[in-house]
Amino acid sequence: MAILVQAPHQTERERTDMNANKSGERLDIFDETMNLIGTATRAEAHAKGLWHQTFQCWIWDDAEGEGALLFQERHPDKETFPGLLDISCAGHLLAGERVEDGVRELEEELGLSVPFEKLFSCGIFPEEDRISEKLIDREFCHVFLYPCSRPLTDYRLQEEEVTGLYRIRLADVRQLASEPDFEATVQGVSPDPRKRGRMQSVERTVSRKDFVPHPEAYYKLLLQAIEKHRQEISPEAGK
């Protein structure tokens, strides 16, 4: 059954205007040791490979066993890695913003109103992606975890950012991160082409090529944080 979870439909002009506005957003700029050195527009930061900050939050569904992570499918019009599967929700921190301000991304992209205090920090991960000669993305990623067990159809997806949401077991995440040829069958929700603004349940087979390329060390940081949290809430977990 198709269930309404998306925001009202956006026109192509509205999406173009939004992308242009985002390119002009000002970001705090840092040196490679994370000392603040100034500000620049998002477009300048990506063109020159300047270090900036992002907020990243993974939804951990711990309803069964060690649980699963939610991966969003990036909109095909995104500047970087269009159409690939990535972090549950993420966004740039603007100039002058604190890390705590990034919690707005949960509301905007997934329809979740969550106090920052409910998130668990996984740490800061410096990541560099040389996408092309004119696009170098260097980020200090503030990575968080939010335990949340709810049906995928309960999430409200931001149409201009997210075109699907998939639940992937931690065991499969480990293998996808470490084994280039591993494939997994996953369940999720995506737009129903027959009914604009509505979503449908889908199943697909994925491999590493379907994901935004994060280093194996990034997933190690995330998975270690999950295991630490599991031990804190249930000392018998993992034994």
Backbone torsions as a table, in degrees:
resi	resn	phi	psi	omega
1	MET	NA	131.6	177.8
2	ALA	-76.5	135.6	-176.6
3	ILE	-127.0	136.5	-178.0
4	LEU	-74.0	117.7	176.9
5	VAL	-138.1	0.4	-175.8
6	GLN	-104.5	161.7	175.4
7	ALA	-75.0	169.2	179.3
8	PRO	-57.4	149.7	-177.0
9	HIS	-60.0	138.8	177.2
10	GLN	-104.4	143.5	176.1
11	THR	-80.4	164.7	178.3
12	GLU	-62.2	-37.9	178.6
13	ARG	-63.6	-42.5	179.1
14	GLU	-62.7	-39.6	178.3
15	ARG	-66.7	-40.4	178.6
16	THR	-63.0	-44.3	179.0
17	ASP	-62.3	-39.6	-179.2
18	MET	-65.8	-43.1	178.9
19	ASN	-62.4	-39.2	178.2
20	ALA	-65.4	-40.6	178.9
21	ASN	-64.1	-39.9	-179.9
22	LYS	-65.6	-36.6	179.6
23	SER	-62.5	-27.3	-179.5
24	GLY	-90.1	-4.1	178.2
25	GLU	-61.6	141.9	178.8
26	ARG	-93.8	136.5	-179.5
27	LEU	-120.3	149.6	169.1
28	ASP	-70.4	139.0	-178.3
29	ILE	-115.5	139.3	-174.8
30	PHE	-125.7	159.6	169.7
31	ASP	-83.7	-179.3	-173.3
32	GLU	-68.9	-13.0	175.6
33	THR	-103.3	16.3	173.8
34	MET	69.9	32.6	170.1
35	ASN	-91.6	131.3	-179.7
36	LEU	-66.5	128.2	-177.9
37	ILE	-124.5	-3.8	179.4
38	GLY	155.4	-159.7	177.5
39	THR	-134.9	161.3	176.4
40	ALA	-159.1	162.1	175.2
41	THR	-72.1	160.7	177.3
42	ARG	-58.7	-41.4	-179.9
43	ALA	-60.9	-42.8	178.8
44	GLU	-65.3	-41.4	-178.9
45	ALA	-60.6	-41.6	-178.8
46	HIS	-76.9	-33.3	-179.6
47	ALA	-71.8	-35.4	-175.5
48	LYS	-101.7	-2.6	-179.5
49	GLY	68.7	41.7	-178.9
50	LEU	-86.5	140.1	179.7
51	TRP	-72.0	131.5	178.1
52	HIS	-143.1	178.8	-174.0
53	GLN	-109.8	145.1	171.5
54	THR	-130.1	154.4	173.1
55	PHE	-104.5	127.7	-179.2
56	GLN	-131.9	128.8	-179.2
57	CYS	-130.7	124.3	177.2
58	TRP	-97.2	131.5	173.8
59	ILE	-87.2	120.7	178.7
60	TRP	-107.0	112.2	177.8
61	ASP	-90.9	104.9	-174.1
62	ASP	-102.9	26.8	-175.5
63	ALA	-66.9	-31.2	-175.5
64	GLU	-128.7	123.4	176.1
65	GLY	53.9	-131.8	179.2
66	GLU	-81.1	-8.7	171.1
67	GLY	93.2	-164.1	-176.4
68	ALA	-147.2	160.9	174.5
69	LEU	-108.3	148.7	175.5
70	LEU	-95.5	132.0	177.1
71	PHE	-116.0	130.7	174.6
72	GLN	-89.5	150.1	172.7
73	GLU	-95.5	119.9	-175.6
74	ARG	-70.9	145.2	-179.2
75	HIS	-61.5	142.8	-179.3
76	PRO	-64.3	-13.4	178.5
77	ASP	-95.2	3.6	-179.4
78	LYS	-64.0	146.4	-179.2
79	GLU	-64.8	-39.9	-178.5
80	THR	-117.3	135.7	175.4
81	PHE	50.5	52.0	179.2
82	PRO	-61.4	139.1	173.8
83	GLY	78.0	-2.0	-179.0
84	LEU	-92.5	163.0	177.9
85	LEU	-85.8	140.9	-174.8
86	ASP	-153.6	-168.4	-178.9
87	ILE	-47.7	145.7	-179.0
88	SER	-50.1	-47.5	174.3
89	CYS	-156.0	146.2	-176.6
90	ALA	-161.0	160.3	177.1
91	GLY	-171.4	162.4	177.5
92	HIS	-75.0	144.6	170.0
93	LEU	-90.4	126.9	-177.2
94	LEU	-79.9	166.3	-179.2
95	ALA	-55.4	129.3	177.9
96	GLY	86.3	-8.8	-178.8
97	GLU	-79.9	151.6	172.5
98	ARG	-92.2	163.4	177.2
99	VAL	-58.3	-37.8	-179.0
100	GLU	-58.1	-27.9	-179.2
101	ASP	-67.6	-19.6	-178.5
102	GLY	-67.4	-14.3	-178.6
103	VAL	-61.3	-17.5	177.6
104	ARG	-59.6	-26.3	-178.1
105	GLU	-62.3	-32.6	178.2
106	LEU	-63.4	-40.0	179.2
107	GLU	-71.1	-44.5	-175.1
108	GLU	-69.2	-45.4	-172.6
109	GLU	-88.5	-32.1	-173.2
110	LEU	-123.0	-4.9	179.9
111	GLY	75.3	22.9	-179.9
112	LEU	-102.5	124.1	174.6
113	SER	-98.0	104.3	-172.0
114	VAL	-129.5	126.9	173.6
115	PRO	-65.9	142.8	-178.4
116	PHE	-56.6	-32.9	-177.3
117	GLU	-64.3	-16.7	-179.9
118	LYS	-84.4	-6.7	-179.2
119	LEU	-89.7	152.4	177.1
120	PHE	-113.4	125.8	-177.6
121	SER	-76.7	133.2	174.2
122	CYS	-97.6	-15.1	-178.9
123	GLY	120.0	-173.4	179.4
124	ILE	-111.3	128.5	-178.0
125	PHE	-121.2	115.6	175.8
126	PRO	-78.5	125.9	-176.5
127	GLU	-132.9	137.6	-179.1
128	GLU	-125.6	126.6	177.4
129	ASP	-123.8	115.2	175.1
130	ARG	-93.6	90.0	-173.6
131	ILE	-78.1	-37.6	175.4
132	SER	-160.6	177.6	178.7
133	GLU	-62.8	-27.4	-177.7
134	LYS	-103.1	4.9	-177.8
135	LEU	-142.6	100.7	178.9
136	ILE	-121.9	116.2	-175.0
137	ASP	-106.2	109.9	178.3
138	ARG	-116.0	116.7	-172.9
139	GLU	-128.0	139.8	162.1
140	PHE	-93.9	106.2	-173.0
141	CYS	-90.5	116.9	173.5
142	HIS	-88.4	105.3	-169.9
143	VAL	-100.1	129.7	-178.8
144	PHE	-129.1	162.9	179.3
145	LEU	-127.1	135.8	176.6
146	TYR	-129.5	110.3	176.5
147	PRO	-69.8	125.7	-177.7
148	CYS	-158.2	120.4	178.8
149	SER	-114.0	106.7	177.0
150	ARG	-154.0	156.0	178.1
151	PRO	-60.2	145.5	178.8
152	LEU	-58.8	-30.3	-178.4
153	THR	-71.9	-8.8	177.7
154	ASP	-84.5	-11.8	179.9
155	TYR	-82.0	145.2	177.0
156	ARG	-106.4	106.7	-173.7
157	LEU	-84.6	140.0	177.8
158	GLN	-81.1	112.3	-168.2
159	GLU	-56.8	-40.9	-175.5
160	GLU	-79.0	-5.2	-178.4
161	GLU	-117.6	-40.2	-168.9
162	VAL	-125.3	128.5	-180.0
163	THR	-116.3	10.3	176.4
164	GLY	-179.9	161.5	179.5
165	LEU	-142.5	128.0	-173.6
166	TYR	-127.7	142.5	179.1
167	ARG	-103.4	121.5	-176.7
168	ILE	-126.6	124.4	-178.2
169	ARG	-59.4	145.7	-179.2
170	LEU	-58.7	-37.7	178.7
171	ALA	-59.4	-39.3	178.4
172	ASP	-72.4	-36.2	177.9
173	VAL	-60.3	-43.6	179.3
174	ARG	-58.6	-45.5	-177.6
175	GLN	-71.8	-37.0	177.6
176	LEU	-63.2	-34.7	-179.0
177	ALA	-75.3	-27.0	-172.7
178	SER	-110.7	-18.8	-176.1
179	GLU	-121.6	108.1	-175.0
180	PRO	-57.4	-31.0	-174.6
181	ASP	-98.0	1.6	-177.7
182	PHE	-70.0	140.7	176.1
183	GLU	-123.5	146.9	178.6
184	ALA	-136.4	145.2	174.3
185	THR	-95.1	125.4	-174.0
186	VAL	-128.1	154.8	177.1
187	GLN	-109.5	148.6	179.1
188	GLY	-165.2	-166.1	174.2
189	VAL	-130.1	146.6	178.7
190	SER	-149.7	167.0	-178.5
191	PRO	-60.0	139.4	175.9
192	ASP	-87.1	112.9	-176.8
193	PRO	-64.1	-16.6	-178.5
194	ARG	-87.8	-18.8	-176.2
195	LYS	-137.9	98.6	-176.4
196	ARG	-58.2	134.2	178.3
197	GLY	86.5	-0.4	179.4
198	ARG	-115.3	159.8	-177.3
199	MET	-115.8	158.6	178.3
200	GLN	-133.9	151.8	175.5
201	SER	-74.1	138.4	-178.3
202	VAL	-137.4	157.7	173.3
203	GLU	-132.1	136.7	-179.7
204	ARG	-148.1	159.6	175.1
205	THR	-101.2	130.4	-175.7
206	VAL	-124.7	153.7	172.2
207	SER	-136.8	-178.0	-173.6
208	ARG	-57.5	-33.3	-177.6
209	LYS	-63.2	-16.7	-178.6
210	ASP	-87.4	0.2	-174.5
211	PHE	-116.6	150.1	169.6
212	VAL	-58.9	131.1	-173.5
213	PRO	-77.2	95.3	171.8
214	HIS	-97.1	147.6	177.7
215	PRO	-62.2	154.4	176.9
216	GLU	-58.4	-33.0	179.5
217	ALA	-62.6	-30.8	177.6
218	TYR	-63.9	-48.3	179.8
219	TYR	-66.5	-32.7	176.7
220	LYS	-61.7	-43.9	176.8
221	LEU	-57.9	-46.0	-178.6
222	LEU	-65.9	-47.6	-176.9
223	LEU	-67.7	-34.0	176.1
224	GLN	-65.9	-37.9	178.1
225	ALA	-65.4	-39.4	177.9
226	ILE	-63.3	-45.3	-179.6
227	GLU	-63.7	-40.0	178.0
228	LYS	-61.9	-43.3	179.5
229	HIS	-66.4	-39.5	178.0
230	ARG	-61.1	-40.5	178.8
231	GLN	-65.4	-34.9	-179.2
232	GLU	-69.7	-39.2	-177.2
233	ILE	-87.8	-19.8	178.7
234	SER	-152.5	95.1	-176.5
235	PRO	-55.5	-20.8	-179.7
236	GLU	-82.8	-10.9	-177.6
237	ALA	-62.4	136.8	175.6
238	GLY	82.5	-5.6	-179.4
239	LYS	-85.5	NA	NA
